Amino acid sequence: MNKLHKNLYQLPEWVKLTIVILLFLMSYFWILEHNPFSSRIIVSILAFVLANILGMIFRKPRG
């Protein structure tokens, strides 16, 4: 996981922004297909996964 974090952090900015845009678009369309009021657990898991991926992309790795 640490190696993945370093590789994601070292990507160029345009690649990072493309990944972020694609993640948000995919999650937005996925939420539109499912009623967010009936699947709050799924939406919260999705938000958790997105936060972790964004943290790996933009937060500097330790060491």
N, C-alpha and C positions, 0 to 999 in steps of 0.2 A: 504494500500500500504506500510505503514511503517513496519507493521508486516511481510509482505512478504519480504521486503528488509532485515530485520534483520535475517530472516530464511535463505535466500539465502546467506547472508554474512557469516553465521556461519557454512555453509556446509564444509566438508573436501575438501582439495585441489583437490583430484582425481575426486570427483564428479563435482566440478566446471569446471575442464578441460574437463570432458566428456560432460557436458552441452555445453560448448563453441564449442567443435569439432562437436557435433551434429547440433548445430545451423548453423555453417558455412557450413557444408556439405549439410544440407537441403536447405539453401539459395542458395548455388552454383548450385545445381541441379535444383532448381526452376528457377533461372535466365537462365540456359541453355535451359529450355523449352520455355521461353519467350524471344523474341528478345529484348535485353536491349536498343537498339537504338529506338525502337518504344514504349517502356514503361518506360521511364525515371522516371516518377512520381512514378510508382510502385517500382522501384529499390531504389529511394530515401526514400520512406516510409519504405521499408525493412531495409535499412541502419539505419534509425532513430530508428526503433524497436530494432534492434540488439544492437545499442549503448546504449539504455536504459536498456536492459537486462544485458549487460556486466557491465554497471555502477552499477546496483543493486547487481551484484555478487561480484565485486571487490572493490567497494568504501565503506568505513566504514560509517555506518548509524549515523545520528546525535542523540545526547542524549543518 
